[in-house]
Amino acid sequence: MTREQFLNGTIFTVGFITYKGASTYYYNENAGCIMRQSRSSIDERIILNEYESNVPKITKTSFTGFTYVMKKRVVVSYKFEDLVEFKEGA
C-alpha cells in the first residue's frame, strides 16, 4: 500500500489475511484515527465499524498510532509497505 492510498482511506489489513472474517482497517482523515471493521466469517460483510487508534504522526514511509488499554498507552508503528489493500470478495 502507498502513503496516498492510506491517506485516501483505502481499506487494508496488516499483512495478508489468514482467515475469513478477519478485521480490516482504514484511516479516517476527519477524525485522525484508524477505524477497525469487524467482518462476518460467513460473507465478509462489515458487522461493526469502530475506533482502533489515534494517528498522531504520518511520515513518507510509515505512521504511528496509539490507544489506551487498561490505563496503559500502547504505541504501534507500521510501514505502508507492510499494509495490504483489502479487496472485496478476493
N, C-alpha and C positions, 0 to 999 in steps of 0.2 A: 504494500500500500504506500502511496505517496503522501507527503505532507498536505498537499492540496486536497486529495480525497478525504483525508482525516478532517480537515477544516470545513469541508463541504458537507460533513455529516454522513459519509458513506458508512454503511453497516459493516462491522468487522468482527473477527474472532481473534483471540490471542493464540497464535499457532493454528494448526489445522484442526478441524472438528473431529473428535474421536468417537462421538455417539450422536444419534438422532435426538434432537431436542436440546442440544447444548445452548447455553446462553450466548447471545450476541450483544454487541455494544455499538454505540455511536457517540460522536461528540456533539453536544448541544451548545452552539456558539452563544445563543442568547443568555443561557444560564452559566456558561463557562464550566461545564461539567461533562462527565461521561455518564451516559444512561445505559442501563442494562435491560435487555429484552429477554425475559424468560419465555422459552418456547415449548410447545407441545411436543412430546415424543412420538405422537401419532402422525401429525401432519405438519409440524413445524410452524404452525401459526403462533402469533405472539399472544401469550396469556397475560403477561404482566410487563409493564414498562415502568421502570423505577430508577431512581438515582443510584449511581455506583460510587463516584468520587469527584472531588473538585479537581480542576486542572489549572494550577497557578502559573505553570511555565511550559511554553512550547518553543522549541528551537528548530533549526533547519532539519535536524535528523531525528528528534525524539520529543517526548513530552513527559512531564512529571505530574503525578496525581497523588492526592491524599484523601483519606477519610478517617473516621474515628471508630475504633472497635473497643468496646468496654472501657471507655475513657482513655484509650491509648491512641495516639496518632500513628497511622500506618502510611508510609510513603512508598510509592512504586514509580519506576521509570521504565518506559518502553521505547524502543526504536521503531520508527514507522515501518522499516523493512521486516520487522517481526510480526506485524499485524497482517491478517489475511482477509481480503474482502469477502463478505458473505454473499453468496449467490442463491437466490430463492430457487428451491427445487433441484439444486445441483447435487 
